[in-house]
Amino acid sequence: MSQKDISALVVWSQSNGCKISENIEFRLSANGVSAFLKKPALPSEPSVFVPTSMIISPRIAYSELKLGESANPVIALKLLLCRWKSSREHQFGPYIECLPLLRNIGSPLAFSSEELTFLSGTNMYHGVLLKRKQLIAEYRKALSYLEVKNPTNYEEYDQAQLFKTIMEETSNKCQYPPSFSWFLWAHLIVTSRSFPYKLIDPEASDDSVMLLPIIDLFNHKPKSKVTWVPSSAGFELRLQGGADINGELFNNYGPKGNEELLMGYGFALVDNENEQLQLTIDVNGVCEKSLQIWQVPLLQLKEYTYPVCDDESSTSNQSSPTSVVFLSNRSRILPDGLLELFASRCADLDDTHKTLKALLKGLSNLKSALDIKFKQKLDKFQTFPFTLKGTGYFKSEEMMSSLQTNYENSCIYRQSQLDLWLLLKRKLKNLEKELLKQYRSRIITLGDIMKKESFMHDVATQLRIPLVKDVLSSYDKEVLIRIWVLRVTEGAQSHFDTDWVKREFASVTPVVHSDVSEVCQMYDDLKEFAQLVKLNSWSLESLTKADQVIMRNSYAKGSSRETVLIRPTGL
């Protein structure tokens, strides 16, 4: 695309009824095409009006392609773009000529396998793989509308093969019916440039979208003050926020995070205040009673976001019936219901209300889950692959330029995700400290026991276990806390109120669970020391009951997973 093509597009649009303020000009920039004020110093409220006759809607697609009304409106629009790309025999030629090529859009959906490694360890990496599969399925559906088939087995290609095919197919002129690669191009044109058709036609379905030539040339800037004015006559964009320091005018696409911007629009924003960290949680097997007690809102992704363009496959697959999505962002680092969900999974079956134990245990499990998902993954930034220069598909300056842009956008996205994860970690850490401080009188740590229970000094001495907590092994800690439970149930004089321990011990029934082998091993290890540590009723059953008491009334604290006892406490 050249400046001459842009000028031709503007002339064509004006000849078809488009009204562009005299102070606006469009020209090539580092971002492709941008809109600028000719004289930024002059006060003005520039605008662009596109008449209904210039709006590219699903109705045109249905009519020109002779599709039935049952055809998905977004798929129909994509097919229309492919049809027009394959032929100049239509009125929108200048518009189609100015649309960016697939690689120039910058979406990870068109990344090479090497470029996909820029996103490894992020949500988007897996999102790209899933979306490609969904789009191949959507492409098959599109061909079924046209009653044709493509024998190419895109479904069986690995990522390297798929990228090779994309490059080969888009290097050739678009044919109609299209190849998958040109359908992918049309998909990204729609996701990056479309507006809800319902703005013009209130009777249109929620997923219907439209394209607005000229208006879609304006780039995005958060908080830009704009007004969209739809009417039966057309669509007007009023730009009330003025130009930036370079004189550029911007549209405002809405509050979009970098994941949505990069996947659908091909760019990411540094310090994006609308960035979101997506957390998909499996809720299969979660007790409904516990969910109700903890008042957990089980929202699916479509209940959080309202993208201007979506297709049937992504809508139906965004979240399965057994998983829910939580979005962390700067305004709400800890999403509503996320901690409550983890707490509900830690509740006892006989709980009738929220408990401190379930809350702290859920908080600890949430921290561990986040570490498993993101630790040493989000912070693993790739170095720029200079070795690709001059090889394979990266021999041209244009491909190297797109490689550089894709790398930079991927790093911006990764950093924004990392920032949110670290903020969420800090939030949970501080919340845990606050809870431990608020309910200190309801909590007993091993440090408390070793410091305040004189009889436990004798136990440690007999077992030849050091009294310094920091040098105790995890196994020794578990041994000591179980012996403490058994001793206080037998009447040992304690510094703490241990009536609750005795009640819990009397109420539990020894149950075989997944860790029973560890209990048996501990029983065998300590059998010969029972008398030395003054355990009068030493048996596997008593040790199992002590283990049950601890499991029901404790949580694992911190990275060391130290057992902390919690007195039964309702919230």
C-alpha positions as CSV (number, residue, x, y, z in Angstrom):
1,M,0.0,0.0,0.0
2,S,1.3,3.5,-0.9
3,Q,0.3,7.0,-0.2
4,K,-1.3,7.1,-3.6
5,D,-3.6,4.2,-2.6
6,I,-4.6,6.1,0.5
7,S,-5.4,9.2,-1.5
8,A,-7.4,7.1,-4.0
9,L,-9.4,5.6,-1.1
10,V,-10.2,9.1,0.3
11,V,-11.3,10.3,-3.1
12,W,-13.4,7.2,-3.7
13,S,-15.1,7.5,-0.3
14,Q,-15.9,11.2,-0.8
15,S,-17.4,10.5,-4.2
16,N,-19.7,7.9,-2.5
17,G,-21.0,10.3,0.1
18,C,-18.4,10.1,2.9
19,K,-17.8,13.4,4.7
20,I,-14.4,14.1,6.1
21,S,-13.6,17.3,8.0
22,E,-11.2,19.4,6.0
23,N,-8.7,19.5,8.8
24,I,-8.2,15.7,8.6
25,E,-5.6,14.0,6.5
26,F,-4.6,10.3,6.2
27,R,-1.0,9.2,5.6
28,L,1.4,6.4,6.1
29,S,3.0,6.2,9.5
30,A,4.9,3.7,11.7
31,N,1.5,2.2,12.5
32,G,0.5,1.7,8.9
33,V,-2.1,4.3,8.1
34,S,-2.9,7.1,10.6
35,A,-5.2,10.1,10.7
36,F,-3.7,13.5,11.4
37,L,-4.9,17.1,11.9
38,K,-3.5,19.3,9.1
39,K,-3.3,22.2,11.5
40,P,-3.2,21.0,15.1
41,A,-3.1,24.5,16.5
42,L,-6.5,25.3,15.2
43,P,-9.4,24.6,17.6
44,S,-11.8,22.1,16.0
45,E,-13.9,19.0,16.5
46,P,-13.2,16.9,13.4
47,S,-15.5,14.2,12.3
48,V,-16.0,11.5,9.6
49,F,-19.4,10.5,8.4
50,V,-19.9,7.3,6.4
51,P,-23.3,6.9,4.6
52,T,-25.3,3.7,4.8
53,S,-24.4,2.9,1.2
54,M,-20.7,2.6,2.2
55,I,-21.3,0.4,5.2
56,I,-20.2,-3.2,4.5
57,S,-22.8,-5.3,6.4
58,P,-23.8,-9.0,6.5
59,R,-26.8,-8.1,4.4
60,I,-24.5,-7.3,1.5
61,A,-22.8,-10.7,2.0
62,Y,-26.1,-12.6,2.1
63,S,-27.2,-10.9,-1.1
64,E,-24.0,-11.0,-3.1
65,L,-23.0,-14.5,-2.1
66,K,-26.6,-15.9,-2.2
67,L,-26.3,-17.3,1.3
68,G,-29.3,-18.4,3.3
69,E,-30.3,-16.4,6.4
70,S,-29.2,-19.4,8.6
71,A,-25.6,-18.6,7.7
72,N,-23.5,-17.0,10.4
73,P,-23.3,-13.3,9.7
74,V,-19.6,-13.0,10.7
75,I,-18.6,-15.9,8.5
76,A,-20.7,-14.4,5.7
77,L,-18.8,-11.1,6.0
78,K,-15.4,-12.9,5.9
79,L,-16.4,-14.8,2.8
80,L,-17.5,-11.5,1.2
81,L,-14.1,-10.0,1.9
82,C,-12.4,-13.0,0.2
83,R,-14.7,-12.7,-2.8
84,W,-13.9,-9.0,-3.2
85,K,-10.1,-9.7,-2.7
86,S,-10.2,-12.2,-5.5
87,S,-11.9,-9.8,-8.0
88,R,-11.9,-6.0,-8.7
89,E,-15.5,-6.2,-10.1
90,H,-17.2,-4.5,-7.2
91,Q,-17.6,-0.9,-5.9
92,F,-15.4,-1.3,-2.9
93,G,-12.1,-1.9,-4.8
94,P,-10.2,1.1,-3.4
95,Y,-11.1,0.0,0.1
96,I,-10.1,-3.6,-0.4
97,E,-6.8,-2.4,-2.0
98,C,-5.9,-0.5,1.2
99,L,-6.5,-3.4,3.6
100,P,-3.3,-4.7,5.2
101,L,-1.9,-8.1,4.2
102,L,-1.9,-10.9,6.7
103,R,1.6,-10.5,8.1
104,N,1.2,-6.8,8.3
105,I,-1.7,-7.1,10.7
106,G,0.6,-8.5,13.4
107,S,-1.7,-11.0,15.1
108,P,-0.1,-14.1,16.7
109,L,-2.5,-16.2,14.6
110,A,-0.1,-15.6,11.7
111,F,3.1,-16.1,13.7
112,S,5.7,-18.6,12.7
113,S,6.5,-21.4,15.1
114,E,9.7,-19.5,16.1
115,E,7.6,-16.4,16.8
116,L,5.2,-18.4,18.9
117,T,8.0,-19.1,21.3
118,F,7.9,-15.4,22.2
119,L,4.6,-16.3,23.9
120,S,5.5,-19.5,25.6
121,G,4.3,-19.8,29.1
122,T,1.5,-17.3,28.6
123,N,-2.2,-17.7,28.2
124,M,-2.0,-16.4,24.7
125,Y,0.3,-19.2,23.5
126,H,-2.3,-21.8,24.2
127,G,-5.0,-19.4,23.1
128,V,-3.4,-19.1,19.6
129,L,-3.2,-22.9,19.2
130,L,-6.9,-23.3,20.2
131,K,-8.0,-20.4,18.1
132,R,-6.3,-21.8,15.0
133,K,-8.1,-25.1,15.5
134,Q,-11.4,-23.2,15.9
135,L,-10.8,-21.1,12.8
136,I,-10.0,-24.2,10.7
137,A,-13.4,-25.7,11.8
138,E,-15.1,-22.4,11.0
139,Y,-13.4,-22.4,7.6
140,R,-14.9,-25.8,6.9
141,K,-18.3,-24.5,7.9
142,A,-17.8,-21.5,5.6
143,L,-17.1,-23.8,2.6
144,S,-20.2,-25.8,3.5
145,Y,-22.2,-22.7,2.9
146,L,-20.7,-22.6,-0.6
147,E,-21.2,-26.3,-1.1
148,V,-17.5,-26.9,-1.8
149,K,-14.6,-28.7,-0.1
150,N,-10.9,-28.1,0.2
151,P,-8.9,-31.4,0.4
152,T,-6.0,-29.8,2.3
153,N,-5.7,-31.4,5.8
154,Y,-5.0,-28.2,7.7
155,E,-6.2,-30.0,10.9
156,E,-3.3,-32.4,10.8
157,Y,-0.6,-29.8,10.3
158,D,1.8,-28.9,13.1
159,Q,2.5,-25.2,13.7
160,A,5.5,-25.1,11.4
161,Q,3.6,-26.8,8.6
162,L,0.6,-24.5,9.1
163,F,2.8,-21.4,8.9
164,K,4.5,-22.7,5.8
165,T,1.1,-23.2,4.2
166,I,-0.1,-19.8,5.3
167,M,2.9,-18.1,3.7
168,E,2.6,-20.1,0.5
169,E,-1.1,-19.6,0.1
170,T,-1.1,-15.8,0.8
171,S,1.9,-15.3,-1.6
172,N,-0.5,-16.2,-4.4
173,K,-3.5,-14.1,-5.4
174,C,-6.7,-14.8,-3.4
175,Q,-9.0,-17.2,-5.1
176,Y,-12.7,-17.8,-4.5
177,P,-13.7,-20.0,-2.8
178,P,-10.7,-19.1,-0.6
179,S,-8.0,-21.1,0.9
180,F,-7.8,-21.3,4.7
181,S,-5.0,-18.7,4.8
182,W,-7.0,-16.1,2.9
183,F,-10.0,-16.9,5.2
184,L,-7.6,-16.2,8.1
185,W,-6.8,-12.9,6.6
186,A,-10.5,-12.0,6.3
187,H,-11.0,-13.1,9.9
188,L,-8.3,-10.7,11.1
189,I,-9.6,-7.9,8.9
190,V,-13.0,-8.3,10.6
191,T,-11.7,-8.6,14.2
192,S,-9.4,-5.6,13.8
193,R,-11.7,-3.3,12.0
194,S,-15.4,-4.1,12.6
195,F,-18.1,-2.4,14.6
196,P,-21.3,-3.9,16.1
197,Y,-23.9,-3.9,13.3
198,K,-26.6,-3.5,16.0
199,L,-25.6,0.1,16.2
200,I,-27.2,0.7,12.8
201,D,-29.8,-2.1,12.7
202,P,-31.3,-2.7,16.2
203,E,-32.9,-5.9,14.8
204,A,-29.5,-7.4,13.9
205,S,-28.2,-10.3,16.0
206,D,-25.7,-9.6,18.8
207,D,-22.8,-11.2,16.9
208,S,-23.4,-9.3,13.6
209,V,-20.7,-6.8,12.7
210,M,-20.0,-4.2,9.9
211,L,-17.1,-2.5,8.3
212,L,-16.8,1.2,8.1
213,P,-14.4,2.4,5.4
214,I,-12.3,5.5,6.4
215,I,-13.5,5.3,10.0
216,D,-11.6,2.1,10.4
217,L,-8.3,3.9,9.5
218,F,-8.2,5.6,13.0
219,N,-5.9,3.9,15.4
220,H,-6.7,3.2,19.0
221,K,-5.8,5.2,22.1
222,P,-7.4,4.5,25.5
223,K,-9.4,7.4,27.0
224,S,-9.6,9.2,23.7
225,K,-12.8,11.2,23.8
226,V,-14.9,10.2,20.9
227,T,-18.6,9.9,20.1
228,W,-20.1,7.3,17.8
229,V,-23.3,8.6,16.2
230,P,-25.2,5.8,14.4
231,S,-28.3,6.7,12.4
232,S,-30.5,5.4,9.6
233,A,-28.5,7.7,7.3
234,G,-25.1,6.2,8.3
235,F,-22.4,6.4,11.0
236,E,-20.5,9.4,12.2
237,L,-17.3,9.4,14.3
238,R,-16.8,12.7,16.2
239,L,-13.3,13.2,17.6
240,Q,-13.5,15.5,20.7
241,G,-10.2,14.7,22.4
242,G,-8.0,16.6,20.0
243,A,-4.7,15.3,18.5
244,D,-1.7,14.0,20.3
245,I,1.7,15.7,20.4
246,N,2.4,14.4,16.8
247,G,-0.9,15.7,15.6
248,E,-2.4,12.2,15.3
249,L,-6.2,11.7,15.8
250,F,-7.4,8.5,17.5
251,N,-10.5,6.4,17.9
252,N,-11.3,4.6,21.1
253,Y,-11.9,0.9,20.7
254,G,-13.0,0.6,24.3
255,P,-11.4,-0.9,27.5
256,K,-9.4,-3.8,25.9
257,G,-6.5,-5.7,27.4
258,N,-3.3,-6.6,25.6
259,E,-4.4,-10.2,25.0
260,E,-7.5,-9.0,23.0
261,L,-5.5,-6.2,21.3
262,L,-2.6,-8.4,20.2
263,M,-4.7,-11.4,19.1
264,G,-7.4,-9.5,17.3
265,Y,-5.8,-6.2,16.3
266,G,-2.1,-7.0,16.1
267,F,-0.6,-4.6,18.7
268,A,-0.1,-4.3,22.4
269,L,0.1,-1.2,24.7
270,V,2.8,-0.4,27.2
271,D,1.3,0.2,30.7
272,N,-2.2,-0.7,29.4
273,E,-4.5,0.2,32.3
274,N,-7.1,-2.2,30.9
275,E,-4.8,-5.2,30.9
276,Q,-6.3,-8.4,32.2
277,L,-4.8,-11.7,33.5
278,Q,-7.1,-14.5,32.7
279,L,-7.4,-17.4,35.1
280,T,-9.5,-20.4,34.0
281,I,-10.4,-22.7,36.9
282,D,-11.7,-26.2,36.7
283,V,-14.9,-26.5,38.9
284,N,-15.7,-30.1,38.0
285,G,-16.7,-32.0,41.2
286,V,-16.9,-28.9,43.4
287,C,-19.7,-29.3,46.0
288,E,-22.6,-27.1,45.1
289,K,-23.5,-26.7,48.8
290,S,-20.0,-25.2,49.4
291,L,-20.3,-22.9,46.4
292,Q,-23.6,-21.6,47.9
293,I,-22.0,-21.1,51.4
294,W,-19.1,-19.1,49.9
295,Q,-21.4,-17.3,47.4
296,V,-19.2,-18.0,44.5
297,P,-20.2,-16.4,41.2
298,L,-19.4,-18.9,38.4
299,L,-18.9,-16.6,35.4
300,Q,-17.9,-17.8,32.0
301,L,-15.6,-15.6,29.8
302,K,-18.4,-14.4,27.6
303,E,-20.0,-12.8,30.7
304,Y,-16.9,-10.7,31.2
305,T,-16.1,-9.5,27.7
306,Y,-18.1,-8.2,24.8
307,P,-15.8,-8.2,21.8
308,V,-17.0,-6.4,18.7
309,C,-16.5,-9.6,16.7
310,D,-16.9,-13.2,17.7
311,D,-17.8,-16.3,15.9
312,E,-19.8,-19.4,16.8
313,S,-16.9,-21.6,17.7
314,S,-15.2,-19.2,20.0
315,T,-18.4,-18.3,21.7
316,S,-19.3,-21.9,22.4
317,N,-15.7,-22.9,23.4
318,Q,-14.6,-20.0,25.5
319,S,-15.4,-21.8,28.6
320,S,-16.6,-25.3,29.0
321,P,-19.4,-26.2,31.5
322,T,-16.8,-27.5,33.9
323,S,-14.6,-24.4,34.0
324,V,-15.0,-20.8,34.8
325,V,-12.9,-17.7,34.1
326,F,-11.7,-15.0,36.4
327,L,-10.0,-11.8,35.2
328,S,-7.5,-10.0,37.3
329,N,-6.9,-6.3,36.3
330,R,-5.4,-3.2,37.9
331,S,-8.7,-2.0,39.3
332,R,-9.5,-5.4,40.9
333,I,-6.3,-7.4,41.3
334,L,-8.1,-10.1,43.2
335,P,-11.2,-11.0,41.1
336,D,-14.5,-11.3,43.0
337,G,-15.2,-14.9,43.8
338,L,-11.7,-16.3,43.0
339,L,-10.5,-16.8,46.6
340,E,-14.0,-17.8,47.6
341,L,-14.0,-20.6,45.0
342,F,-10.7,-22.0,46.3
343,A,-12.1,-21.7,49.9
344,S,-15.2,-23.6,48.9
345,R,-13.0,-26.4,47.6
346,C,-11.3,-26.6,51.0
347,A,-14.5,-26.7,53.0
348,D,-15.5,-29.8,55.0
349,L,-18.6,-31.6,53.8
350,D,-20.4,-30.9,57.1
351,D,-19.7,-27.2,57.0
352,T,-22.8,-25.0,57.3
353,H,-21.0,-21.6,57.2
354,K,-17.7,-20.1,56.1
355,T,-14.7,-21.0,58.2
356,L,-11.3,-19.5,58.8
357,K,-9.6,-22.8,58.0
358,A,-11.2,-23.1,54.6
359,L,-10.3,-19.5,53.8
360,L,-6.7,-19.8,54.7
361,K,-6.3,-23.2,53.1
362,G,-8.0,-21.9,49.9
363,L,-5.7,-18.9,49.9
364,S,-2.6,-21.1,50.2
365,N,-3.9,-23.4,47.5
366,L,-4.6,-20.4,45.2
367,K,-1.0,-19.1,45.7
368,S,0.4,-22.5,44.8
369,A,-1.9,-22.8,41.8
370,L,-0.7,-19.4,40.5
371,D,2.9,-20.4,41.0
372,I,2.5,-23.6,39.1
373,K,0.8,-21.8,36.2
374,F,3.1,-18.7,36.0
375,K,6.3,-19.1,38.0
376,Q,9.4,-19.2,35.8
377,K,7.2,-19.0,32.8
378,L,5.9,-15.4,32.5
379,D,9.3,-14.0,33.4
380,K,11.1,-16.1,30.8
381,F,11.6,-13.5,28.1
382,Q,13.1,-14.8,24.8
383,T,16.0,-12.9,23.2
384,F,15.5,-11.6,19.7
385,P,16.2,-14.4,17.2
386,F,18.9,-12.7,15.1
387,T,19.8,-16.1,13.7
388,L,16.6,-16.1,11.7
389,K,17.8,-13.1,9.6
390,G,18.3,-14.1,6.0
391,T,16.9,-17.6,6.5
392,G,13.7,-19.3,5.4
393,Y,10.8,-16.8,5.2
394,F,12.9,-14.1,6.9
395,K,15.1,-13.2,4.0
396,S,13.3,-10.0,3.1
397,E,13.5,-6.7,5.0
398,E,9.7,-6.7,5.2
399,M,9.6,-10.0,7.0
400,M,12.4,-9.0,9.3
401,S,10.5,-5.8,10.1
402,S,7.4,-7.8,11.0
403,L,9.5,-10.2,13.1
404,Q,10.9,-7.2,15.0
405,T,7.4,-5.8,15.5
406,N,6.0,-9.2,16.6
407,Y,8.8,-9.6,19.1
408,E,8.3,-6.2,20.6
409,N,4.5,-6.6,20.9
410,S,5.0,-10.1,22.5
411,C,7.4,-8.6,25.1
412,I,5.0,-5.8,25.9
413,Y,2.2,-8.4,26.3
414,R,4.3,-10.7,28.4
415,Q,5.5,-7.9,30.7
416,S,2.0,-6.7,31.3
417,Q,0.9,-10.2,32.2
418,L,3.9,-10.6,34.5
419,D,3.1,-7.3,36.2
420,L,-0.4,-8.4,37.0
421,W,0.7,-11.7,38.3
422,L,3.2,-10.1,40.7
423,L,0.5,-7.7,41.9
424,L,-1.9,-10.6,42.5
425,K,0.8,-12.5,44.4
426,R,1.6,-9.5,46.6
427,K,-2.2,-9.0,47.2
428,L,-2.6,-12.6,48.4
429,K,0.5,-12.4,50.5
430,N,-0.7,-9.3,52.3
431,L,-4.1,-10.7,52.7
432,E,-2.7,-13.8,54.4
433,K,-0.7,-11.6,56.8
434,E,-3.7,-9.6,57.7
435,L,-5.8,-12.8,58.4
436,L,-3.1,-14.3,60.5
437,K,-2.8,-11.1,62.5
438,Q,-6.5,-10.6,62.9
439,Y,-7.1,-14.2,64.0
440,R,-3.8,-14.8,65.8
441,S,-5.6,-16.1,68.9
442,R,-7.3,-18.8,66.9
443,I,-4.0,-20.1,65.4
444,I,-1.3,-22.4,66.7
445,T,2.0,-22.8,64.9
446,L,4.7,-25.3,65.5
447,G,6.9,-22.4,66.7
448,D,4.2,-21.7,69.3
449,I,4.2,-25.3,70.4
450,M,8.0,-25.6,70.7
451,K,8.3,-22.3,72.5
452,K,5.4,-22.6,75.0
453,E,4.8,-26.3,75.6
454,S,7.4,-27.5,78.0
455,F,6.5,-31.2,77.6
456,M,7.3,-31.0,73.9
457,H,10.9,-30.2,74.8
458,D,11.2,-33.6,76.3
459,V,9.6,-35.1,73.2
460,A,12.1,-33.5,70.9
461,T,15.0,-34.6,73.2
462,Q,13.8,-38.2,73.2
463,L,13.4,-38.2,69.5
464,R,16.7,-36.5,69.0
465,I,15.0,-33.7,67.0
466,P,16.6,-30.3,67.2
467,L,14.6,-27.6,68.9
468,V,15.5,-25.0,66.3
469,K,12.4,-24.8,64.0
470,D,14.4,-23.4,61.0
471,V,16.5,-26.6,60.9
472,L,13.7,-29.1,61.4
473,S,13.0,-31.3,58.4
474,S,9.4,-31.3,57.0
475,Y,9.0,-34.8,58.3
476,D,10.1,-33.9,61.8
477,K,7.6,-31.0,61.9
478,E,4.8,-33.4,61.0
479,V,5.9,-35.8,63.6
480,L,6.0,-33.2,66.4
481,I,2.7,-31.6,65.6
482,R,0.9,-35.1,65.6
483,I,2.6,-36.0,68.9
484,W,1.4,-32.7,70.4
485,V,-2.2,-33.5,69.3
486,L,-2.0,-37.0,70.9
487,R,-0.5,-35.7,74.1
488,V,-3.1,-33.0,74.7
489,T,-5.9,-35.4,74.0
490,E,-4.4,-37.6,76.7
491,G,-4.5,-34.8,79.2
492,A,-1.0,-33.2,79.0
493,Q,-1.1,-29.7,80.6
494,S,-1.0,-27.2,77.7
495,H,-0.4,-23.4,77.5
496,F,-3.3,-23.3,74.9
497,D,-7.0,-23.9,75.1
498,T,-7.1,-27.4,73.7
499,D,-10.7,-28.3,74.5
500,W,-11.4,-28.0,70.7
501,V,-8.6,-30.4,69.9
502,K,-10.1,-33.0,72.3
503,R,-13.6,-32.5,70.8
504,E,-12.3,-32.9,67.3
505,F,-10.3,-36.0,68.2
506,A,-13.4,-37.5,69.9
507,S,-15.6,-36.8,66.9
508,V,-13.5,-38.0,64.0
509,T,-13.5,-41.6,62.7
510,P,-10.3,-43.1,61.3
511,V,-10.7,-43.0,57.6
512,V,-8.4,-44.5,55.0
513,H,-7.3,-41.7,52.6
514,S,-4.6,-41.2,50.0
515,D,-1.9,-40.4,52.6
516,V,-2.6,-43.5,54.8
517,S,0.7,-45.0,53.7
518,E,2.6,-42.0,55.2
519,V,0.7,-42.4,58.4
520,C,1.5,-46.1,58.6
521,Q,5.2,-45.2,57.9
522,M,5.2,-42.7,60.7
523,Y,3.5,-45.2,63.1
524,D,6.2,-47.7,62.4
525,D,9.0,-45.1,62.8
526,L,7.7,-44.0,66.2
527,K,6.5,-47.3,67.6
528,E,9.6,-47.9,69.7
529,F,9.5,-44.3,71.1
530,A,5.8,-44.3,72.2
531,Q,6.7,-44.8,75.9
532,L,9.6,-42.4,75.8
533,V,7.4,-39.5,74.6
534,K,4.7,-40.6,77.1
535,L,2.0,-41.7,74.7
536,N,-0.2,-44.0,76.7
537,S,-2.6,-45.1,74.0
538,W,-0.2,-45.4,71.1
539,S,-1.9,-47.1,68.1
540,L,-2.3,-46.7,64.4
541,E,-5.9,-45.8,65.0
542,S,-5.0,-43.0,67.4
543,L,-2.3,-41.6,65.0
544,T,-4.8,-41.8,62.1
545,K,-7.3,-39.8,64.2
546,A,-4.7,-37.2,65.1
547,D,-3.9,-37.0,61.4
548,Q,-7.6,-36.4,60.6
549,V,-7.9,-33.7,63.3
550,I,-4.9,-31.9,61.7
551,M,-6.2,-32.3,58.1
552,R,-9.6,-30.8,59.2
553,N,-8.1,-28.0,61.2
554,S,-5.0,-26.7,59.5
555,Y,-3.5,-25.2,56.4
556,A,-0.1,-25.3,54.8
557,K,1.6,-22.0,55.1
558,G,4.1,-20.5,52.6
559,S,6.6,-22.1,50.3
560,S,7.7,-24.5,53.1
561,R,4.1,-25.7,53.4
562,E,4.4,-25.6,57.2
563,T,1.3,-27.0,59.0
564,V,-0.5,-24.3,61.0
565,L,-3.4,-25.4,63.2
566,I,-6.6,-23.4,63.2
567,R,-9.2,-23.5,65.9
568,P,-12.7,-24.0,64.4
569,T,-13.7,-20.5,63.6
570,G,-16.8,-19.3,61.7
571,L,-16.6,-16.2,59.5
